[in-house]
Amino acid sequence: MNSNNILFIPGYNMDSNCYLIGDMLVDTGTGTNEDYLISQIEKHGIKREDISLVVNTHCHFDHIGGNHFFENAEIAVHELDAISIRNEDTLGTTGTAFGFDDVNNSRVDIELKDGDEIRGFKIIHTPGHTSGGICLWDGVNLISGDTVFSHGGVGRTDIGGDWNDLKESVLKLTNLDVVNLLPGHGPIVEGNGKEHIKFSYSQF
């Protein structure tokens, strides 16, 4: 997919979906499929050393595990999830509880807050899946991390999450005129993203 210069990199195995926007990469997967991720970036004419910014939608290992691939990039994450990353919280960030090797991805360079602007996207704080989960919104496209998925799906709340917070976050997203919904896992939605978000909210 290439919508508003957002290139979709589907998740491989347990990796999250990743999104390439110029020299910015949103999420980096588990870090266990390096060749796949780098090849997907390079086929669009971008080298790993060209990536100057990585934005993590939240602190879970399947979204931050490949951060260390991009040594030239600044790492940006919401200020609340930055705490978990720097502390290498076992369930949230390192993946050791899921049988993954503990690779140090504890670097955070930019702490994001609700309402921040970054590379043409507004940061929307959407706690629930994690305390510092975010979505990125450019007025057309919503990169939603694990807050909301297509076809009525929402993020799990049993790993440092809160069901009531998630419900409020999805309700907030129903107010946006989302055309394309670009979630952290599963298929993307092109053309009627708002309806998928409204359906997800109806499932609470």
C-alpha positions in Angstrom: 0.0 0.0 0.0 1.2 3.5 -0.8 -1.3 6.0 0.5 -0.1 9.5 1.3 3.4 8.1 1.1 2.8 5.5 3.8 4.3 2.2 2.8 2.8 -0.9 4.5 5.2 -3.6 5.7 3.1 -6.6 6.8 4.1 -8.3 10.0 6.1 -11.5 9.5 5.5 -14.4 12.0 5.1 -12.6 15.4 6.3 -9.2 14.1 4.0 -6.2 14.2 3.1 -4.5 11.0 5.5 -1.6 10.2 5.0 1.5 8.3 7.6 3.4 6.3 7.1 7.1 5.7 10.2 8.6 4.0 13.0 8.1 6.5 10.6 7.5 9.4 9.7 4.0 10.4 6.7 3.2 12.7 7.4 0.1 14.8 10.1 -2.5 14.1 8.7 -5.9 14.9 10.2 -8.5 17.3 13.8 -8.2 16.0 13.9 -11.8 15.0 13.3 -11.3 11.2 16.0 -8.8 10.4 16.5 -9.8 6.8 12.8 -9.6 6.1 12.4 -6.1 7.5 15.5 -4.6 6.0 14.7 -6.1 2.6 11.2 -4.6 2.7 12.7 -1.2 3.4 15.4 -1.5 0.8 13.0 -2.5 -2.0 11.6 1.0 -1.6 15.0 2.6 -2.1 15.7 3.2 1.6 18.8 1.8 3.4 18.7 1.0 7.1 21.2 3.8 7.7 18.8 6.3 6.1 16.2 5.7 8.7 16.5 8.8 11.0 13.4 8.3 13.2 11.7 5.2 14.7 8.3 5.8 16.3 7.0 3.0 18.5 3.2 2.9 19.0 3.8 1.2 22.3 6.4 -0.6 24.4 5.6 -4.3 23.6 8.5 -6.4 22.3 6.8 -7.3 19.0 6.8 -3.6 18.1 10.2 -2.4 19.5 12.3 -5.6 19.0 14.0 -4.3 15.9 14.8 -0.8 17.2 18.5 -1.7 17.6 18.7 -2.4 13.8 18.6 1.4 13.2 21.6 2.9 15.0 21.3 6.2 13.2 17.7 6.7 14.1 16.2 8.6 17.1 13.7 6.4 19.0 10.4 8.1 19.9 7.8 6.7 22.2 5.1 8.1 24.6 6.6 9.2 27.9 4.6 6.6 29.9 5.9 3.7 27.8 9.4 5.1 27.8 9.4 4.2 31.5 8.8 0.5 30.7 11.3 0.5 27.9 14.1 2.1 30.0 13.3 -0.3 32.9 13.2 -3.3 30.5 9.9 -4.4 31.9 9.9 -8.2 31.4 6.4 -8.6 30.0 6.2 -5.3 28.2 9.5 -4.9 26.4 12.0 -7.6 26.5 9.9 -10.6 25.4 11.7 -13.0 27.7 8.4 -14.1 29.1 7.5 -15.2 25.6 10.7 -17.2 25.0 12.4 -14.4 23.0 16.1 -13.6 23.5 16.6 -10.4 25.6 18.1 -7.9 23.2 18.7 -4.5 24.7 16.3 -2.1 23.1 16.1 0.3 26.1 17.1 3.5 24.3 14.5 6.3 24.1 15.5 9.6 22.6 12.2 11.4 22.2 9.4 11.2 24.8 6.0 11.9 23.1 2.9 13.5 24.6 -0.7 13.7 23.5 -1.1 16.4 20.8 2.6 16.4 19.7 3.2 16.8 16.0 5.9 14.6 14.4 6.6 14.5 10.6 3.1 15.6 9.7 1.3 13.3 12.1 -0.5 14.3 15.3 0.2 12.0 18.3 -3.0 10.7 19.9 -2.5 9.1 23.3 -4.6 6.0 23.4 -4.0 4.1 26.7 -5.6 0.8 27.3 -3.4 -1.8 25.6 -0.5 -0.2 27.4 -0.4 3.0 29.5 1.5 4.9 26.8 0.0 3.6 23.6 -0.4 6.1 20.8 -1.9 6.4 17.4 -0.5 8.6 14.6 -3.1 10.7 12.6 -2.6 12.8 9.5 -6.2 13.7 8.8 -6.7 10.8 6.5 -4.7 7.9 7.8 -4.7 6.5 11.3 -1.7 4.3 12.3 -3.4 2.7 15.3 -0.8 0.3 16.8 -2.6 -2.3 19.0 -5.4 0.1 20.1 -7.8 -0.9 17.3 -7.7 -3.4 14.4 -9.9 -4.1 11.4 -13.2 -5.9 11.6 -14.0 -5.1 15.2 -10.7 -6.0 16.9 -9.1 -4.2 19.8 -5.9 -4.7 21.8 -5.6 -7.1 24.7 -5.4 -5.7 28.1 -3.8 -8.5 30.1 -0.2 -7.3 29.7 -0.1 -4.0 31.6 -3.3 -2.8 30.1 -6.7 -1.4 31.3 -10.0 -2.3 29.7 -11.8 0.9 30.7 -8.9 3.0 29.3 -9.0 1.1 26.1 -12.8 1.6 25.7 -12.3 5.4 26.2 -9.5 5.4 23.7 -11.5 3.7 21.0 -14.4 6.0 21.7 -12.1 9.0 21.1 -11.0 7.5 17.8 -14.6 7.2 16.6 -14.7 11.0 16.4 -12.0 11.1 13.7 -12.9 10.9 10.0 -10.5 8.0 9.4 -10.3 6.9 5.8 -7.5 4.4 6.0 -7.0 2.4 9.2 -3.4 1.1 9.5 -3.2 -1.3 12.6 -0.3 -2.9 14.3 -1.4 -6.4 13.3 -3.6 -7.9 10.6 -5.0 -6.4 7.4 -5.2 -2.7 6.7 -8.4 -0.9 5.8 -8.6 1.4 2.9 -11.6 3.6 2.4 -13.9 3.1 5.4 -11.7 3.0 8.4 -14.1 5.0 10.5 -16.7 2.3 10.2 -14.3 -0.3 11.4 -13.5 1.8 14.5 -17.1 2.4 15.2 -17.8 -1.4 14.9 -14.8 -2.1 17.3 -16.3 0.3 19.9 -19.7 -1.4 19.6 -18.0 -4.7 20.8 -17.2 -3.3 24.3 
